[in-house]
């Protein structure tokens, strides 16, 4: 059977396939691990893009996750989709053969949830970004990464709320909300989303915006990826950019006092300022406070805003420059390499208490140590993020003043005992901070150890998300360990 005939027979809703699988079952895809008896050749003939199986050149490189904790989890096959039709073919083939599936764009799921023992539907080749028109709209392919955004939006001097890690997929970023240094002035990444195209489990291609499939569009702005379908494009409203003041300041003395001053000062800065505060521990046992960010303003204005902090302690290292916007983003970006890590987050409402800051410093001083690093950090929120109601999109954490997290990194040279000791430290640290902040967590910092993850990620928006899930994916084809269920 040829590709076109296959797609025609599968139909818009693939009704025959659904009947064969049993529409009444909650989980349509069997959890079996595919073997060599599957008709992989048939799938390959249906695809424009290549189908890679274990042993193929570049297979291991392409399927490797960014978080190497999950490097041993490999799919039975990966389809490198080049078109919407490729995605449709993969969905139909996987379901008709009882093969578990997962969609993948950037592969940066903190918990390895873009992995599967079955078919990985890789949309990363679909990374084209269209020309930005006079209306400022940018159509971004479902597989585009932050690096593609940087390259495409530089010439027209426009931007959106993008991430700092260039290899992160735009899809994962926007679907979970999307934080970045632009968010306080322009909102989350999902707040700039005006439309998305998505392929559902039954093969339909849906356009989702404020007028069409509006409930699904609501859910796509904050629910996280992998819940409702496979996104093949996103259309964003961009905004013009010119230049910024960028800054990176570091303190190695009076750390607790500096953190306390930053906690107070940043609570009142204008929304034109975006930043991240970190307390970083190095393998040699040293600690350092870092302030990194951007200001739509001048260095003089930055100095004025930070004067109370400077009065506590002068930075040991200071870099403050005025740069063209996209040159500034190159400075602020993280290239990074795949590594072993575990990050656990908590939203903060209001300022951090003195007890919370004491707890942070105490735990960081007691870090057991690995060959890499550990850090506690927060991204300043508020501003335009909080201008939108908590139920206006699926992203519920609108009134948080910051999203904070503890990140642990290690390498292959660290012993299992060292890793276990550090994981115990991380769990204790995270538990202590939750009791001092909130019981909510950022869905894009997805955490396999989060016990009440649905409430932590979605809060009061959970029931509506479950309703949308039941309507759009009643057979729970798109599921993983922390996906939105079809019923509570």
MARBA-393853 format. One record per residue (C-alpha): x, y, z; residue in three letters; residue number from 1. Coordinates in pm, whole numbers. Example, Ala and Ser with C-alpha at 12.3 -4.5 7.8 and 13.67 -1.06 7.14 Angstrom:
BEGIN
1230  -450  780  Ala  1
1367  -106  714  Ser  2
This chain:
BEGIN
0  0  0  Unk  1
136  341  -91  Unk  2
149  637  143  Unk  3
-139  836  -10  Unk  4
-367  534  -21  Unk  5
-284  453  341  Unk  6
-375  800  458  Unk  7
-694  804  254  Unk  8
-801  473  400  Unk  9
-716  584  752  Unk  10
-964  870  705  Unk  11
-1007  1189  899  Unk  12
-1105  1006  1215  Unk  13
-955  661  1152  Unk  14
-1289  515  1263  Unk  15
-1206  164  1155  Unk  16
-888  168  1356  Unk  17
-1069  290  1664  Unk  18
-1334  19  1633  Unk  19
-1068  -245  1597  Unk  20
-891  -124  1908  Unk  21
-1205  -83  2113  Unk  22
-1324  271  2173  Unk  23
-1431  190  2524  Unk  24
-1084  115  2656  Unk  25
-912  387  2856  Unk  26
-568  312  2715  Unk  27
-578  241  2345  Unk  28
-208  168  2307  Unk  29
-83  -158  2449  Unk  30
210  -115  2687  Unk  31
408  -394  2520  Unk  32
764  -339  2403  Unk  33
782  -373  2024  Unk  34
990  -652  1877  Unk  35
1132  -743  1542  Unk  36
803  -886  1420  Unk  37
649  -544  1360  Unk  38
597  -419  1003  Unk  39
855  -141  1019  Unk  40
907  -159  644  Unk  41
544  -70  589  Unk  42
581  240  803  Unk  43
902  340  625  Unk  44
723  332  290  Unk  45
460  573  420  Unk  46
702  840  538  Unk  47
870  1129  363  Unk  48
1129  1142  639  Unk  49
1355  853  739  Unk  50
1264  578  983  Unk  51
1560  480  1200  Unk  52
1590  151  1386  Unk  53
1855  40  1637  Unk  54
2187  -10  1463  Unk  55
2126  262  1207  Unk  56
2388  536  1179  Unk  57
2314  820  1423  Unk  58
2033  626  1592  Unk  59
2187  651  1939  Unk  60
2275  1018  1893  Unk  61
1930  1116  1770  Unk  62
1734  934  2041  Unk  63
1962  1038  2329  Unk  64
1784  1259  2584  Unk  65
1931  1584  2712  Unk  66
1915  1446  3066  Unk  67
2155  1153  3059  Unk  68
1986  995  3361  Unk  69
1764  833  3099  Unk  70
2027  748  2838  Unk  71
1954  375  2863  Unk  72
1590  420  2760  Unk  73
1575  379  2384  Unk  74
1282  348  2143  Unk  75
1230  55  1909  Unk  76
1221  304  1623  Unk  77
1227  676  1555  Unk  78
1039  844  1271  Unk  79
1204  1168  1162  Unk  80
887  1342  1047  Unk  81
908  1603  773  Unk  82
538  1677  728  Unk  83
195  1665  887  Unk  84
124  1356  676  Unk  85
424  1183  832  Unk  86
282  1249  1178  Unk  87
-58  1115  1073  Unk  88
100  802  929  Unk  89
297  738  1248  Unk  90
-9  777  1468  Unk  91
-218  541  1257  Unk  92
60  281  1224  Unk  93
145  280  1595  Unk  94
-214  240  1706  Unk  95
-296  -27  1449  Unk  96
7  -228  1562  Unk  97
-36  -173  1937  Unk  98
291  16  1966  Unk  99
334  276  2241  Unk  100
428  616  2107  Unk  101
565  949  2214  Unk  102
610  1282  2039  Unk  103
946  1450  2063  Unk  104
1080  1788  1963  Unk  105
1382  1901  2164  Unk  106
1415  1600  2393  Unk  107
1462  1817  2703  Unk  108
1200  1662  2930  Unk  109
1359  1686  3274  Unk  110
1207  1350  3366  Unk  111
1273  1172  3037  Unk  112
907  1169  2937  Unk  113
986  1222  2567  Unk  114
1118  864  2560  Unk  115
931  542  2488  Unk  116
1006  174  2430  Unk  117
794  201  2115  Unk  118
781  458  1835  Unk  119
937  799  1887  Unk  120
762  1049  1659  Unk  121
1038  1305  1615  Unk  122
918  1636  1471  Unk  123
1254  1812  1506  Unk  124
1308  1816  1126  Unk  125
995  2034  1103  Unk  126
1185  2337  1231  Unk  127
1121  2599  963  Unk  128
1021  2950  1069  Unk  129
830  3162  819  Unk  130
900  3520  727  Unk  131
760  3765  979  Unk  132
502  3983  804  Unk  133
384  4339  873  Unk  134
141  4200  1131  Unk  135
432  4068  1335  Unk  136
313  3708  1320  Unk  137
575  3433  1307  Unk  138
480  3077  1212  Unk  139
719  2837  1383  Unk  140
752  2471  1295  Unk  141
663  2220  1564  Unk  142
1022  2097  1578  Unk  143
1195  2435  1600  Unk  144
1431  2506  1886  Unk  145
1531  2827  2055  Unk  146
1837  2839  1828  Unk  147
1608  2851  1524  Unk  148
1413  3137  1683  Unk  149
1731  3331  1750  Unk  150
1841  3292  1389  Unk  151
1505  3370  1227  Unk  152
1400  3672  1434  Unk  153
1732  3856  1440  Unk  154
1705  4016  1094  Unk  155
1351  4157  1136  Unk  156
1444  4278  1489  Unk  157
1151  4114  1660  Unk  158
1123  3863  1941  Unk  159
894  3661  2163  Unk  160
938  3529  2516  Unk  161
1193  3264  2431  Unk  162
1413  3045  2644  Unk  163
1785  3078  2715  Unk  164
1895  2724  2634  Unk  165
1930  2716  2257  Unk  166
1866  2344  2222  Unk  167
1530  2346  2399  Unk  168
1234  2288  2170  Unk  169
985  2571  2126  Unk  170
702  2319  2156  Unk  171
796  2205  2504  Unk  172
861  2563  2610  Unk  173
530  2714  2499  Unk  174
301  2425  2591  Unk  175
408  2438  2956  Unk  176
381  2816  2979  Unk  177
731  2929  2889  Unk  178
947  3149  3109  Unk  179
1223  3382  2996  Unk  180
1367  3724  3064  Unk  181
1097  3888  2847  Unk  182
806  3750  3047  Unk  183
768  4036  3296  Unk  184
723  4284  3011  Unk  185
556  4070  2744  Unk  186
408  3770  2924  Unk  187
488  3402  2905  Unk  188
572  3228  2578  Unk  189
217  3091  2569  Unk  190
76  3443  2605  Unk  191
220  3530  2264  Unk  192
74  3218  2103  Unk  193
-215  3306  1872  Unk  194
-258  2971  1696  Unk  195
-129  2616  1684  Unk  196
-180  2328  1443  Unk  197
-213  1988  1602  Unk  198
-265  1629  1489  Unk  199
-494  1434  1721  Unk  200
-480  1064  1801  Unk  201
-750  992  1542  Unk  202
-556  1167  1266  Unk  203
-744  1495  1247  Unk  204
-547  1812  1182  Unk  205
-690  2083  1404  Unk  206
-631  2455  1397  Unk  207
-655  2587  1751  Unk  208
-698  2956  1829  Unk  209
-936  3187  2014  Unk  210
-1214  3114  1763  Unk  211
-1150  2754  1655  Unk  212
-1121  2470  1906  Unk  213
-1094  2734  2176  Unk  214
-1110  2491  2471  Unk  215
-817  2298  2329  Unk  216
-633  2624  2261  Unk  217
-689  2717  2625  Unk  218
-538  2386  2733  Unk  219
-239  2416  2500  Unk  220
-129  2729  2684  Unk  221
13  2577  2998  Unk  222
-81  2209  3018  Unk  223
258  2088  2896  Unk  224
345  1872  2598  Unk  225
243  1516  2522  Unk  226
-113  1536  2653  Unk  227
-351  1608  2366  Unk  228
-181  1557  2031  Unk  229
127  1633  1826  Unk  230
186  1998  1742  Unk  231
315  2065  1393  Unk  232
326  2445  1405  Unk  233
287  2744  1635  Unk  234
202  3101  1535  Unk  235
328  3376  1764  Unk  236
266  3747  1791  Unk  237
613  3897  1803  Unk  238
717  4238  1934  Unk  239
986  4477  1805  Unk  240
1321  4492  1984  Unk  241
1614  4735  1978  Unk  242
1873  4722  2256  Unk  243
1905  4619  2619  Unk  244
2131  4653  2917  Unk  245
2256  4309  3011  Unk  246
2426  4226  3337  Unk  247
2601  3945  3521  Unk  248
2704  4017  3879  Unk  249
2872  3778  4123  Unk  250
2925  3793  4499  Unk  251
3150  3562  4701  Unk  252
3116  3728  5042  Unk  253
2822  3819  5269  Unk  254
2609  3578  5067  Unk  255
2314  3559  5307  Unk  256
2298  3936  5334  Unk  257
2319  3979  4957  Unk  258
2038  3729  4904  Unk  259
1825  3912  5159  Unk  260
1882  4245  4989  Unk  261
1808  4103  4644  Unk  262
1490  3947  4781  Unk  263
1370  4291  4894  Unk  264
1493  4498  4599  Unk  265
1362  4271  4325  Unk  266
1013  4278  4473  Unk  267
974  4637  4354  Unk  268
1173  4662  4030  Unk  269
986  4762  3713  Unk  270
863  4500  3471  Unk  271
1127  4612  3223  Unk  272
1375  4414  3432  Unk  273
1405  4037  3396  Unk  274
1650  3832  3597  Unk  275
1762  3510  3758  Unk  276
1923  3488  4103  Unk  277
2138  3183  4181  Unk  278
2334  3049  4474  Unk  279
2585  2815  4311  Unk  280
2797  2550  4482  Unk  281
3112  2427  4310  Unk  282
3297  2096  4364  Unk  283
3566  2278  4565  Unk  284
3302  2372  4821  Unk  285
3284  2742  4734  Unk  286
2955  2931  4711  Unk  287
2867  3225  4490  Unk  288
2559  3443  4443  Unk  289
2492  3530  4080  Unk  290
2252  3783  3930  Unk  291
2195  3750  3556  Unk  292
1945  3934  3341  Unk  293
1837  4217  3118  Unk  294
1689  4564  3159  Unk  295
1505  4766  2899  Unk  296
1684  5074  3028  Unk  297
2030  5214  3089  Unk  298
2323  5100  3307  Unk  299
2263  5407  3522  Unk  300
1906  5294  3586  Unk  301
2033  4946  3674  Unk  302
2281  5091  3923  Unk  303
2003  5292  4082  Unk  304
1779  4987  4117  Unk  305
2056  4776  4269  Unk  306
2205  5048  4492  Unk  307
2069  4890  4815  Unk  308
2234  4561  4721  Unk  309
2563  4732  4642  Unk  310
2545  4896  4985  Unk  311
2542  4550  5143  Unk  312
2837  4424  4939  Unk  313
3004  4528  4617  Unk  314
3004  4254  4353  Unk  315
3329  4061  4323  Unk  316
3265  4040  3950  Unk  317
3053  4271  3736  Unk  318
2971  4281  3367  Unk  319
2718  4540  3254  Unk  320
2682  4629  2887  Unk  321
2439  4784  2641  Unk  322
2392  4556  2342  Unk  323
2160  4515  2047  Unk  324
1879  4281  2150  Unk  325
1992  3964  1976  Unk  326
2356  4022  2067  Unk  327
2235  4055  2424  Unk  328
2057  3721  2399  Unk  329
2376  3553  2284  Unk  330
2537  3674  2605  Unk  331
2245  3555  2819  Unk  332
2196  3220  2647  Unk  333
2315  2883  2768  Unk  334
2477  2655  2515  Unk  335
2516  2363  2750  Unk  336
2577  1995  2687  Unk  337
2374  1688  2778  Unk  338
2439  1582  3136  Unk  339
2304  1410  3444  Unk  340
2069  1624  3650  Unk  341
1765  1640  3874  Unk  342
1577  1966  3928  Unk  343
1286  2025  4165  Unk  344
1082  2345  4164  Unk  345
848  2546  4381  Unk  346
660  2869  4314  Unk  347
692  3155  4559  Unk  348
408  3399  4628  Unk  349
532  3725  4775  Unk  350
884  3760  4911  Unk  351
1088  3475  5049  Unk  352
1077  3471  5427  Unk  353
1388  3513  5638  Unk  354
1350  3150  5742  Unk  355
1337  3042  5377  Unk  356
1657  3232  5297  Unk  357
1828  3086  5604  Unk  358
1720  2740  5487  Unk  359
1860  2798  5139  Unk  360
2202  2900  5267  Unk  361
2209  2621  5525  Unk  362
2135  2350  5269  Unk  363
2378  2488  5014  Unk  364
2652  2491  5279  Unk  365
2568  2126  5350  Unk  366
2575  2012  4987  Unk  367
2744  1669  4988  Unk  368
2920  1746  4661  Unk  369
2953  1590  4317  Unk  370
3204  1636  4038  Unk  371
2982  1903  3878  Unk  372
2766  2146  4076  Unk  373
2444  2225  4257  Unk  374
2244  2544  4271  Unk  375
1936  2703  4415  Unk  376
1785  2972  4196  Unk  377
1479  3174  4117  Unk  378
1346  3354  3811  Unk  379
1166  3677  3891  Unk  380
804  3669  3773  Unk  381
513  3912  3809  Unk  382
451  4200  3571  Unk  383
273  4097  3253  Unk  384
253  3734  3369  Unk  385
25  3840  3654  Unk  386
-187  4068  3434  Unk  387
-370  3761  3302  Unk  388
-622  3571  3514  Unk  389
-515  3233  3649  Unk  390
-797  3058  3464  Unk  391
-761  3248  3134  Unk  392
-512  2986  3014  Unk  393
-415  2647  3151  Unk  394
-108  2803  3315  Unk  395
-239  2859  3666  Unk  396
61  3011  3849  Unk  397
-6  3369  3740  Unk  398
27  3538  4077  Unk  399
360  3382  4173  Unk  400
637  3633  4232  Unk  401
908  3386  4139  Unk  402
967  3028  4032  Unk  403
1242  2875  4237  Unk  404
1423  2545  4205  Unk  405
1706  2332  4336  Unk  406
1919  2169  4067  Unk  407
2165  1889  4122  Unk  408
2417  1788  3856  Unk  409
2664  1502  3847  Unk  410
2872  1305  3599  Unk  411
2946  945  3509  Unk  412
3252  953  3734  Unk  413
3042  1002  4048  Unk  414
2978  680  4239  Unk  415
2629  539  4301  Unk  416
2681  615  4672  Unk  417
2765  978  4596  Unk  418
2461  1013  4373  Unk  419
2231  855  4632  Unk  420
2364  1084  4907  Unk  421
2307  1387  4687  Unk  422
1957  1276  4590  Unk  423
1869  1241  4958  Unk  424
2002  1594  5016  Unk  425
1794  1723  4724  Unk  426
1477  1558  4856  Unk  427
1529  1704  5203  Unk  428
1604  2049  5060  Unk  429
1301  2044  4831  Unk  430
1070  1926  5110  Unk  431
1190  2203  5339  Unk  432
1141  2470  5074  Unk  433
793  2348  4983  Unk  434
685  2396  5344  Unk  435
822  2752  5332  Unk  436
690  2851  4988  Unk  437
401  2663  4826  Unk  438
288  2321  4718  Unk  439
297  2417  4351  Unk  440
558  2334  4089  Unk  441
641  2441  3734  Unk  442
521  2186  3480  Unk  443
814  2257  3247  Unk  444
1051  2163  3530  Unk  445
869  1832  3534  Unk  446
972  1616  3828  Unk  447
927  1239  3837  Unk  448
943  1248  4219  Unk  449
664  1504  4263  Unk  450
396  1311  4458  Unk  451
84  1521  4391  Unk  452
199  1634  4047  Unk  453
-140  1706  3891  Unk  454
-236  1960  4159  Unk  455
118  2093  4184  Unk  456
128  2169  3809  Unk  457
-232  2265  3735  Unk  458
-405  2368  4058  Unk  459
-766  2474  4010  Unk  460
-739  2433  3632  Unk  461
-700  2055  3660  Unk  462
-1069  1963  3626  Unk  463
-1109  2161  3304  Unk  464
-791  2006  3163  Unk  465
-922  1658  3237  Unk  466
-1246  1747  3058  Unk  467
-1055  1865  2750  Unk  468
-842  1551  2759  Unk  469
-1149  1326  2772  Unk  470
-1296  1501  2468  Unk  471
-986  1518  2247  Unk  472
-807  1194  2345  Unk  473
-1070  971  2508  Unk  474
-861  657  2458  Unk  475
-560  810  2631  Unk  476
-327  747  2339  Unk  477
-102  1030  2453  Unk  478
3  924  2799  Unk  479
311  906  3016  Unk  480
381  880  3388  Unk  481
256  1233  3466  Unk  482
20  1304  3178  Unk  483
-326  1449  3223  Unk  484
-574  1162  3266  Unk  485
-911  1122  3098  Unk  486
-1076  1108  3441  Unk  487
-982  1185  3799  Unk  488
